[in-house]
């Protein structure tokens, strides 16, 4: 089943893609860069995790790739509150605009972050 992405989801995906862009440009050279690959991937993973994992939980797992691999993402105490999840600047702006338009229409704002 193909899920049609909403404009808000696309803005979140673009925000995450901007985290990956430097990786794609740095590693497109003819020099041997494999020695730096694990550290670069660790930084990318931590950058993405900072968006939805609590900072104190991430500090414990951030020290090595093996700790990140074994990190318990399903544990609710490691997850950010839904209002604290970083969607990216443009997506956050879109959410605020949508909430404002719903409130102006006299309806209760639906939780747009689900």
C-alpha atoms as an extended CHARMM CRD file, in Angstrom:
* protein
*
       114  EXT
         1         1  UNK       CA              0.0000000000        0.0000000000        0.0000000000  PROA      1               0.0000000000
         2         2  UNK       CA              1.4360000000        3.3570000000       -1.0460000000  PROA      2               0.0000000000
         3         3  UNK       CA              1.0700000000        6.0940000000        1.5500000000  PROA      3               0.0000000000
         4         4  UNK       CA              0.6990000000        9.5830000000        0.1520000000  PROA      4               0.0000000000
         5         5  UNK       CA              3.0440000000       11.9020000000        2.0740000000  PROA      5               0.0000000000
         6         6  UNK       CA              1.5840000000       15.1380000000        3.3430000000  PROA      6               0.0000000000
         7         7  UNK       CA              3.3930000000       18.4630000000        2.7890000000  PROA      7               0.0000000000
         8         8  UNK       CA              4.2560000000       18.5320000000        6.4950000000  PROA      8               0.0000000000
         9         9  UNK       CA              5.8750000000       15.0810000000        6.3540000000  PROA      9               0.0000000000
        10        10  UNK       CA              7.8220000000       16.1040000000        3.2710000000  PROA      10              0.0000000000
        11        11  UNK       CA              9.2030000000       19.1180000000        5.1470000000  PROA      11              0.0000000000
        12        12  UNK       CA             10.3520000000       16.8480000000        7.9730000000  PROA      12              0.0000000000
        13        13  UNK       CA             12.0230000000       14.5300000000        5.4560000000  PROA      13              0.0000000000
        14        14  UNK       CA             13.7730000000       17.4860000000        3.8090000000  PROA      14              0.0000000000
        15        15  UNK       CA             15.0400000000       18.5790000000        7.2180000000  PROA      15              0.0000000000
        16        16  UNK       CA             16.5390000000       15.1160000000        7.8230000000  PROA      16              0.0000000000
        17        17  UNK       CA             17.9520000000       15.0250000000        4.2880000000  PROA      17              0.0000000000
        18        18  UNK       CA             19.8660000000       18.2180000000        5.0390000000  PROA      18              0.0000000000
        19        19  UNK       CA             21.6530000000       16.3170000000        7.8040000000  PROA      19              0.0000000000
        20        20  UNK       CA             22.7880000000       13.7240000000        5.2510000000  PROA      20              0.0000000000
        21        21  UNK       CA             23.9090000000       16.1550000000        2.5380000000  PROA      21              0.0000000000
        22        22  UNK       CA             27.4030000000       16.8650000000        3.9730000000  PROA      22              0.0000000000
        23        23  UNK       CA             28.0640000000       13.1230000000        4.2510000000  PROA      23              0.0000000000
        24        24  UNK       CA             27.2120000000       12.5990000000        0.6050000000  PROA      24              0.0000000000
        25        25  UNK       CA             29.5200000000       15.3540000000       -0.5890000000  PROA      25              0.0000000000
        26        26  UNK       CA             32.4940000000       14.5070000000        1.6620000000  PROA      26              0.0000000000
        27        27  UNK       CA             32.5910000000       10.8480000000        0.6550000000  PROA      27              0.0000000000
        28        28  UNK       CA             32.3530000000       11.4510000000       -3.1060000000  PROA      28              0.0000000000
        29        29  UNK       CA             36.1210000000       11.6090000000       -3.6530000000  PROA      29              0.0000000000
        30        30  UNK       CA             38.7940000000        9.2480000000       -4.8950000000  PROA      30              0.0000000000
        31        31  UNK       CA             40.7720000000        9.2330000000       -1.6420000000  PROA      31              0.0000000000
        32        32  UNK       CA             40.4000000000        6.3430000000        0.8240000000  PROA      32              0.0000000000
        33        33  UNK       CA             37.8580000000        7.6100000000        3.3390000000  PROA      33              0.0000000000
        34        34  UNK       CA             36.7880000000        4.2680000000        4.8410000000  PROA      34              0.0000000000
        35        35  UNK       CA             38.8300000000        5.0030000000        7.9680000000  PROA      35              0.0000000000
        36        36  UNK       CA             36.5390000000        7.9070000000        8.8490000000  PROA      36              0.0000000000
        37        37  UNK       CA             33.2650000000        6.2590000000        7.8500000000  PROA      37              0.0000000000
        38        38  UNK       CA             32.2250000000        4.8030000000       11.2270000000  PROA      38              0.0000000000
        39        39  UNK       CA             32.7180000000        8.0870000000       13.0830000000  PROA      39              0.0000000000
        40        40  UNK       CA             30.8490000000       10.0330000000       10.4040000000  PROA      40              0.0000000000
        41        41  UNK       CA             27.9430000000        7.5920000000       10.4540000000  PROA      41              0.0000000000
        42        42  UNK       CA             27.8730000000        7.7600000000       14.2650000000  PROA      42              0.0000000000
        43        43  UNK       CA             27.5840000000       11.5630000000       14.0520000000  PROA      43              0.0000000000
        44        44  UNK       CA             24.7530000000       11.3040000000       11.5210000000  PROA      44              0.0000000000
        45        45  UNK       CA             22.8550000000        8.7840000000       13.6510000000  PROA      45              0.0000000000
        46        46  UNK       CA             23.2910000000       10.9140000000       16.7740000000  PROA      46              0.0000000000
        47        47  UNK       CA             22.1230000000       13.9770000000       14.8170000000  PROA      47              0.0000000000
        48        48  UNK       CA             18.9270000000       12.1930000000       13.8090000000  PROA      48              0.0000000000
        49        49  UNK       CA             18.4110000000       10.7060000000       17.2740000000  PROA      49              0.0000000000
        50        50  UNK       CA             18.6840000000       14.1450000000       18.9030000000  PROA      50              0.0000000000
        51        51  UNK       CA             15.3920000000       14.9530000000       17.2500000000  PROA      51              0.0000000000
        52        52  UNK       CA             13.3240000000       12.4060000000       19.1810000000  PROA      52              0.0000000000
        53        53  UNK       CA             15.4390000000       10.9630000000       22.0220000000  PROA      53              0.0000000000
        54        54  UNK       CA             15.9010000000       12.7270000000       25.3530000000  PROA      54              0.0000000000
        55        55  UNK       CA             19.2980000000       14.4020000000       25.6880000000  PROA      55              0.0000000000
        56        56  UNK       CA             20.2000000000       12.6830000000       28.9710000000  PROA      56              0.0000000000
        57        57  UNK       CA             19.4220000000        9.2590000000       27.4930000000  PROA      57              0.0000000000
        58        58  UNK       CA             21.4030000000       10.0140000000       24.3710000000  PROA      58              0.0000000000
        59        59  UNK       CA             24.4640000000       11.1130000000       26.3620000000  PROA      59              0.0000000000
        60        60  UNK       CA             24.7480000000        7.6060000000       27.7820000000  PROA      60              0.0000000000
        61        61  UNK       CA             24.5660000000        5.9710000000       24.3440000000  PROA      61              0.0000000000
        62        62  UNK       CA             26.5850000000        8.5490000000       22.4390000000  PROA      62              0.0000000000
        63        63  UNK       CA             30.0400000000        7.3320000000       23.4620000000  PROA      63              0.0000000000
        64        64  UNK       CA             30.3070000000        4.4590000000       20.9690000000  PROA      64              0.0000000000
        65        65  UNK       CA             28.6230000000        2.9180000000       17.9530000000  PROA      65              0.0000000000
        66        66  UNK       CA             27.9730000000       -0.3130000000       19.8870000000  PROA      66              0.0000000000
        67        67  UNK       CA             26.0560000000        1.5480000000       22.6050000000  PROA      67              0.0000000000
        68        68  UNK       CA             23.9140000000        3.2450000000       19.9680000000  PROA      68              0.0000000000
        69        69  UNK       CA             23.1840000000       -0.1080000000       18.3240000000  PROA      69              0.0000000000
        70        70  UNK       CA             22.0180000000       -1.5670000000       21.6440000000  PROA      70              0.0000000000
        71        71  UNK       CA             20.0830000000        1.5460000000       22.7020000000  PROA      71              0.0000000000
        72        72  UNK       CA             16.4490000000        0.8260000000       23.6520000000  PROA      72              0.0000000000
        73        73  UNK       CA             14.3690000000        3.0870000000       21.4020000000  PROA      73              0.0000000000
        74        74  UNK       CA             11.0820000000        1.5060000000       22.4500000000  PROA      74              0.0000000000
        75        75  UNK       CA             11.5150000000        2.5140000000       26.0800000000  PROA      75              0.0000000000
        76        76  UNK       CA              9.2250000000        5.5000000000       26.6620000000  PROA      76              0.0000000000
        77        77  UNK       CA             11.5720000000        7.0280000000       29.2440000000  PROA      77              0.0000000000
        78        78  UNK       CA             14.1840000000        7.4830000000       26.4690000000  PROA      78              0.0000000000
        79        79  UNK       CA             11.7710000000        9.1910000000       24.0760000000  PROA      79              0.0000000000
        80        80  UNK       CA             11.0550000000       12.9070000000       23.9510000000  PROA      80              0.0000000000
        81        81  UNK       CA              7.5940000000       14.1940000000       24.6870000000  PROA      81              0.0000000000
        82        82  UNK       CA              5.7180000000       14.5510000000       21.3990000000  PROA      82              0.0000000000
        83        83  UNK       CA              5.7590000000       18.3450000000       21.7530000000  PROA      83              0.0000000000
        84        84  UNK       CA              9.5630000000       18.2990000000       22.1500000000  PROA      84              0.0000000000
        85        85  UNK       CA             10.3100000000       16.3050000000       18.9920000000  PROA      85              0.0000000000
        86        86  UNK       CA             12.3770000000       18.3960000000       16.5730000000  PROA      86              0.0000000000
        87        87  UNK       CA             10.5820000000       18.4020000000       13.2320000000  PROA      87              0.0000000000
        88        88  UNK       CA             12.8780000000       20.9860000000       11.6750000000  PROA      88              0.0000000000
        89        89  UNK       CA             12.3750000000       24.7330000000       11.3790000000  PROA      89              0.0000000000
        90        90  UNK       CA             10.1190000000       24.7710000000        8.3160000000  PROA      90              0.0000000000
        91        91  UNK       CA              7.9260000000       21.9200000000        9.5680000000  PROA      91              0.0000000000
        92        92  UNK       CA              7.5930000000       23.5420000000       13.0060000000  PROA      92              0.0000000000
        93        93  UNK       CA              6.4980000000       26.7630000000       11.3340000000  PROA      93              0.0000000000
        94        94  UNK       CA              3.9240000000       24.8070000000        9.3120000000  PROA      94              0.0000000000
        95        95  UNK       CA              2.5570000000       23.1220000000       12.4680000000  PROA      95              0.0000000000
        96        96  UNK       CA              2.1520000000       26.4980000000       14.1980000000  PROA      96              0.0000000000
        97        97  UNK       CA              0.3400000000       27.8850000000       11.1510000000  PROA      97              0.0000000000
        98        98  UNK       CA             -1.9950000000       24.8860000000       11.0010000000  PROA      98              0.0000000000
        99        99  UNK       CA             -2.7680000000       25.0630000000       14.7360000000  PROA      99              0.0000000000
       100       100  UNK       CA             -3.4770000000       28.7840000000       14.4580000000  PROA      100             0.0000000000
       101       101  UNK       CA             -5.8280000000       28.2840000000       11.5100000000  PROA      101             0.0000000000
       102       102  UNK       CA             -7.7110000000       25.5150000000       13.3330000000  PROA      102             0.0000000000
       103       103  UNK       CA             -8.0990000000       27.6220000000       16.4870000000  PROA      103             0.0000000000
       104       104  UNK       CA             -9.3090000000       30.6300000000       14.4570000000  PROA      104             0.0000000000
       105       105  UNK       CA            -11.9960000000       28.4250000000       12.8950000000  PROA      105             0.0000000000
       106       106  UNK       CA            -13.2960000000       27.7230000000       16.4020000000  PROA      106             0.0000000000
       107       107  UNK       CA            -12.3370000000       24.0610000000       16.5020000000  PROA      107             0.0000000000
       108       108  UNK       CA            -10.0340000000       22.2700000000       18.8890000000  PROA      108             0.0000000000
       109       109  UNK       CA             -6.6160000000       21.8090000000       17.3470000000  PROA      109             0.0000000000
       110       110  UNK       CA             -5.9490000000       18.2120000000       16.4010000000  PROA      110             0.0000000000
       111       111  UNK       CA             -2.6400000000       16.8020000000       17.5070000000  PROA      111             0.0000000000
       112       112  UNK       CA             -0.7300000000       17.3100000000       14.2720000000  PROA      112             0.0000000000
       113       113  UNK       CA              2.3680000000       15.5050000000       15.4460000000  PROA      113             0.0000000000
       114       114  UNK       CA              0.8790000000       11.9850000000       15.3040000000  PROA      114             0.0000000000
